[in-house]
């Protein structure tokens, strides 16, 4: 919220609610999930307002769109700290992970094919404890 205000983002009630819904660690909600949680706090908020606000937050670099599989895009507010994702292959749960090392440096020059590589996205896949117990 502070960063958004500092950037001059007009903080309407609807925008504030969307930002509040996205607050927290390991938050990776779909637009529909953001809308459902926003409606619980502000019943008159429209789906279009949620989608537009998410688009603005992505454009500002405050939220990242995450597509880890063929499911709906998810919105990750952890846009300011480099991280990767751990995804459950069964239920789709996503967790942020911060492994040591530099995956960009791990790509040898011979495998870069002349590309000037600027970013790396790593997705670890497995089965979460809840699905494993089921």
LINJO-V230865 format. One record per pair of residues at least 6 apart in sequence whose ideal C-beta (glycine too) atoms are under 8 Angstrom apart, sorted by the first residue. I is the first residue (numbers start at 0). J is the second residue. If there is no record, write none. Layout:
i,j
I,J
I,J
This chain:
i,j
0,10
0,15
0,18
0,19
2,61
3,10
3,14
3,18
3,59
3,61
4,10
6,59
8,14
8,55
8,59
12,41
13,37
13,41
13,44
13,48
13,49
13,52
14,52
14,55
16,37
16,40
16,41
16,44
17,33
17,37
17,44
17,48
17,49
17,52
17,53
17,56
18,56
19,40
20,28
20,33
20,36
20,37
20,40
21,28
21,33
21,56
21,62
21,74
21,76
22,76
23,76
24,77
24,95
25,93
25,94
25,95
26,74
26,75
26,76
26,77
27,65
27,73
27,74
27,75
27,84
27,93
28,36
28,73
28,74
29,70
29,71
29,72
29,73
29,74
30,46
30,49
30,50
30,53
30,71
30,72
30,74
31,71
33,49
33,53
33,74
34,44
34,46
34,49
37,44
37,49
38,44
53,62
53,74
56,62
56,74
56,76
57,63
57,64
57,74
60,78
61,76
61,78
62,74
62,75
62,76
62,78
63,74
63,75
63,77
63,78
64,72
64,73
64,74
64,75
65,72
65,73
65,74
65,75
65,84
65,93
66,72
66,73
67,73
67,84
67,86
67,91
67,93
67,122
68,86
68,91
70,91
73,93
75,93
75,95
77,95
80,97
81,97
82,95
82,96
82,97
83,95
83,96
83,97
83,98
83,102
83,120
83,121
83,122
83,123
84,93
84,94
84,95
84,96
84,121
84,122
84,123
85,93
85,94
85,95
85,96
85,122
85,123
85,124
85,125
86,92
86,93
86,122
86,123
86,124
86,125
87,93
87,124
87,125
87,126
87,127
87,130
88,124
88,125
88,126
89,126
89,127
89,130
90,127
90,129
90,130
92,127
92,129
96,123
98,121
102,119
102,121
103,116
103,118
103,119
106,116
106,119
